Every structure is written in C-alpha cells, then in structure tokens.
Amino acid sequence: MGKLLTATMMSLAAQASFAHPCNGVDRSLSERQKASFAPVLEKHMRAEFDPDLTTHIVVGRDDVLGLFRAQGWYIVYANNHATDDPYLFYSTDPTKASRYVGAWAGGASADEGAQIQAWVTQEMPRIPKVLAECFAWYVTRGLNE
C-alpha cells in the first residue's frame, strides 16, 4: 500500500510540474465583451499614439481578438488597423480604466519566453505571476495551440 501511495504522489507531482502555463487564466471572450471593449480600446490607443496616426486607429467588435484575465488584470489583444496588433495590459476591467498600463506588439521566438516574462513583470510589477507566465508562453509557444 505504501508503494502505491508513493507512486501516486509522484505521479501527481509530475503532472503538477507539467501543468499548462495558462491554468488559472480565463481566456474566454464573449461577444458582449468585444462590443464593450472595442470603443474603449480605440479611445485608449488614440490617446497614446502620435496624432497623425490616430485618425487611422479603428477598433470594431471583430477587432477584439483575444483576452487573458486573472486576479483582476486583463490583457486584451486587438487589431487597430494602424500598427502591429497590440496586447494591451490593464490592471482593471478596460471599460473602467482611463488608460492601459502597458502594451506589447511584435513577434517573439520560442526561446524568448523568459525575457518576455521578465519584461512584463518589470514594466507592470503588480501583474499576477500566472498572467505574466501565460502571456510569455502564449506569444512564444502558444500561438499555434
């Protein structure tokens, strides 16, 4: 019985060490959220970008492409039709925020996960660890999953 218990405990520990990097992160995005986020994201991006570019920034419901949410923080992925599609970081619901706290756009290679996670936690020190880990994994390895 002791050997069986030990084997079971070792198996559970091994499974836990291979848990998906986004466990604990809500990735669901409803049509209602897309509709409510779109005008807010557009407003926030227009306020941050060069005035010459802002006339080209447009975010519609179908341009809200993804969502990562954990412990009150949000990362929203959107197409703005003017720049590389950004991931916008919010420390609260975007519809209640006056602006995003950080943004990331561009590509990443599979071996850059640690650097991206370090950048996220440096730029947004209060972001939940699970959200930073999930984001770094997603942009380096998870896009094709």
C-alpha positions as CSV (number, residue, x, y, z in Angstrom):
1,M,0.0,0.0,0.0
2,G,2.8,2.4,0.9
3,K,4.5,1.9,-2.5
4,L,1.2,2.5,-4.3
5,L,0.7,5.7,-2.3
6,T,4.2,6.9,-3.1
7,A,3.8,6.1,-6.8
8,T,0.5,8.0,-6.9
9,M,2.0,11.0,-5.1
10,M,5.0,11.1,-7.5
11,S,2.6,10.9,-10.5
12,L,0.6,13.8,-9.1
13,A,3.7,15.8,-8.5
14,A,4.9,15.2,-12.1
15,Q,1.6,16.2,-13.5
16,A,1.6,19.4,-11.5
17,S,5.1,20.3,-12.8
18,F,3.8,19.9,-16.3
19,A,0.6,22.0,-15.8
20,H,-0.4,24.2,-18.6
21,P,1.1,27.7,-18.3
22,C,-2.3,29.3,-18.6
23,N,-4.0,27.3,-15.8
24,G,-5.7,30.0,-13.7
25,V,-6.1,32.4,-16.6
26,D,-9.5,33.0,-18.1
27,R,-9.2,33.1,-21.9
28,S,-13.0,33.4,-22.7
29,L,-14.1,36.4,-24.7
30,S,-17.8,37.0,-25.2
31,E,-19.5,39.0,-28.0
32,R,-20.7,41.3,-25.3
33,Q,-17.2,41.9,-24.1
34,K,-16.0,42.5,-27.6
35,A,-18.7,45.1,-28.1
36,S,-18.0,46.9,-24.8
37,F,-14.2,46.7,-25.1
38,A,-13.9,47.9,-28.8
39,P,-14.7,51.7,-28.3
40,V,-12.7,51.8,-25.1
41,L,-9.6,50.2,-26.7
42,E,-9.8,52.6,-29.6
43,K,-10.1,55.6,-27.3
44,H,-7.1,54.5,-25.2
45,M,-4.9,53.8,-28.2
46,R,-5.8,57.1,-29.9
47,A,-4.8,58.9,-26.7
48,E,-1.4,57.1,-26.7
49,F,-0.3,57.3,-30.3
50,D,1.0,60.1,-32.4
51,P,-1.8,62.4,-33.5
52,D,-1.0,61.8,-37.2
53,L,-1.6,58.1,-36.7
54,T,-4.7,58.3,-34.5
55,T,-7.0,59.1,-37.4
56,H,-6.2,55.6,-38.7
57,I,-6.8,53.7,-35.5
58,V,-10.1,52.0,-35.6
59,V,-11.2,49.1,-33.3
60,G,-14.5,47.4,-34.0
61,R,-16.1,44.5,-32.2
62,D,-14.5,42.0,-34.6
63,D,-11.1,43.6,-34.0
64,V,-11.0,42.5,-30.4
65,L,-9.1,39.2,-31.0
66,G,-8.2,37.8,-27.6
67,L,-8.4,38.1,-23.8
68,F,-6.3,36.9,-20.9
69,R,-7.8,37.6,-17.4
70,A,-6.5,36.7,-13.9
71,Q,-6.9,38.3,-10.5
72,G,-8.5,41.5,-11.8
73,W,-5.9,42.1,-14.5
74,Y,-6.7,42.0,-18.2
75,I,-4.6,41.6,-21.4
76,V,-6.6,42.4,-24.5
77,Y,-5.3,41.6,-28.0
78,A,-6.7,43.8,-30.7
79,N,-6.3,44.9,-34.3
80,N,-6.2,48.7,-34.6
81,H,-5.6,48.8,-38.4
82,A,-2.7,51.2,-38.0
83,T,0.1,49.3,-36.1
84,D,1.2,45.8,-35.3
85,D,-1.7,44.2,-33.3
86,P,-1.0,45.2,-29.7
87,Y,-1.6,43.3,-26.5
88,L,-2.9,46.0,-24.1
89,F,-2.4,45.4,-20.3
90,Y,-4.9,46.6,-17.8
91,S,-4.9,46.4,-14.0
92,T,-8.7,46.5,-14.0
93,D,-11.6,46.0,-16.4
94,P,-10.7,48.0,-19.5
95,T,-14.1,49.6,-19.5
96,K,-13.4,51.1,-16.1
97,A,-9.8,52.2,-16.8
98,S,-8.7,55.6,-18.0
99,R,-5.8,54.0,-20.0
100,Y,-3.9,50.8,-20.3
101,V,-0.8,50.3,-18.1
102,G,1.3,48.8,-20.8
103,A,1.3,47.4,-24.4
104,W,3.3,44.9,-26.3
105,A,3.3,44.2,-30.1
106,G,5.5,42.3,-32.4
107,G,6.9,38.8,-32.8
108,A,8.8,36.5,-30.4
109,S,10.7,33.4,-30.9
110,A,10.2,30.2,-28.9
111,D,13.3,30.8,-26.8
112,E,12.4,34.3,-25.7
113,G,9.8,33.3,-23.0
114,A,12.0,34.2,-20.0
115,Q,12.9,37.6,-21.5
116,I,9.3,38.4,-22.3
117,Q,8.1,37.4,-18.8
118,A,10.9,39.5,-17.3
119,W,9.9,42.5,-19.4
120,V,6.2,42.1,-18.4
121,T,7.0,41.9,-14.7
122,Q,9.4,44.8,-14.9
123,E,7.0,47.1,-16.8
124,M,4.0,46.0,-14.8
125,P,5.3,45.0,-11.4
126,R,1.9,44.2,-9.9
127,I,0.7,41.9,-12.7
128,P,-0.2,38.4,-11.3
129,K,2.7,36.0,-11.9
130,V,0.3,33.5,-13.6
131,L,-0.8,36.1,-16.1
132,A,2.8,37.1,-16.9
133,E,3.8,33.5,-17.3
134,C,0.8,32.7,-19.5
135,F,1.4,35.7,-21.7
136,A,5.1,34.9,-22.2
137,W,4.3,31.3,-23.0
138,Y,1.4,32.3,-25.4
139,V,3.4,34.7,-27.5
140,T,6.4,32.4,-27.7
141,R,4.9,29.0,-28.0
142,G,1.2,29.0,-27.7
143,L,0.0,30.9,-30.7
144,N,-0.3,27.7,-32.7
145,E,-2.2,25.7,-30.0
